[in-house]
Amino acid sequence: MRNIFFLCLFFLTLSGCSKSYEPDSKDIKIASVELPPKDEVVYNEDAAQSAPSAPKDKQEIEQKIIKQAHLRFETDNLENTFNQIKKAIITHNGNVLNDTEGKNYDNVSRVLVIKVPSQNFDRFIDAVSKGVSYFDEKQISAEDVTEQYIDLTSRLKTKKKLEERYLEILKKANKVSEILEIEKQISAIREEIEAKEGQLKYLESRVSESTVTIEFYKTIAEKEGVKISYGSKIWTAIKSGFFSLSDFLISLISVWPFVILFVVFAYFIRKRLKRRKKE
């Protein structure tokens, strides 16, 4: 009996030890999961935080581009070319800022400075270019000022917010010295806001309307040019001689008192010399 008791006690001890070393099912499940690297976790957290602002980043900012063009070409008929350009200006809602005509010894020219809406810029250039065989000069430029526009807009918003804060502080101010100081700050900020608004309006006007300079000319025939050249030179010489003579006479008239004094002085000297000779 005693031996049987010890055998039972031995088997119970073994079974208890085996249970104590048996791993828990929960521990097995946790150990089987592979945790992501630390960098990946940080990346996912950043992505999660920035996810709501993704639509803002995807908003497209309209490009602000200043377009300009300079065209120079020869034409057989200045009047017909001008009428063609004038028709294109009216069709594309443009307007003439400057109209200059000139004449040299070998050509007659006309220069137009035109403002046209930027959305009509390309169509206007095509309409003006019809019938032109070749251009002596054709320059088309496009300057992207989007970054400058965004910077000005951002600075303007910041200044306006600062002005609002100062106005709120002004409402709560009690001392006269505080009120004067705050009003001084508000005045300075207001000047900066107006300056930024002026720069922004100027930039918007240059973006909304493109400047096109068109210079067209007609060559004068060589013989005609020679006749005009020599004829004009002869006539200029005649006029120059006449004006020179007129200037000389006018100068004499303008110094008449000195002429009279000189004549009187010469008369008395001559008279005195004659007396000495007689003596």
Steps between C-alpha positions, in 0.01 A plus 500: 500500500773730589678434171180559305453838669849614404444389139177702475670802653786470245261488200303800631823701531600419143162598363510834686844582362391422147205739534719777641731488197220487245488837312184704506297521175491881525878519517524279191267734304696818596832339417375394155417862393785682320515865605584756224829689518511818705551722194194355332288569806612860509431536128151360538426735788619801298293386204196462719545848641550657158216308336229761573709779345563307176211664311650846576835400356331372187328830435628640174633856511424695185819606327566871469686566175593835345506479121671749271579516129697720260444469125681681218435441132489668158178571312406629155210710626508667841132591497377149418726349766376747759138420414571128539659558841218732603245233410691242708508744795123547492432126454718402796391784734834678497586868514781718364723664761735675261507570126817648348580578135845575362688558176866444411686548173431137401170401672174612655405322823228474760523360855199385704503405869192290572341348811299182443338258750739215577246233403490653149878545469575203272199558274589869468859418398369256238257760361773765473746256341270417207651613171847559646757308294775534759577698815808715542445446872256286695540472877242329719567462872307350791608579856363279778426717807291245689748479786515878530119519496467235773763673712324837474161345577640319804669812633182702446292249698754505783494880518121507503488248785752709691287808442194317637693403814608860559141620452383252764772619736400861431145428620636380835755780548425755776806724519546781250867407450402141414233617257742732321767231475252243365361747247857572386558128443168465318587794272835342409336164431230667289768666285666162445164342411425773245847461348455122471153546350642742244775254404245221474267706278789598274606137471144389426463768230820384330382140518148572376613718206793427271711766328566467126728740312457493121740686272432492126665701225504563125827540312530806277634442146871579463453775235219657692711486809791675325274776365340557833835491671677755275194719467458515873869579545486795254185640656652458845813687387292790363298525817815477707662791311189714534474431871871574546461839329192576709686408817789729404268797440313434821824483693606837355169654601528359848840669556412841349582699818857370491525584129394863566747532788776361281419748218493798741825389664668460160378845391651679801832317467524588132417863572766518770760351270424761237553784755841362597608490139402866454698604809 
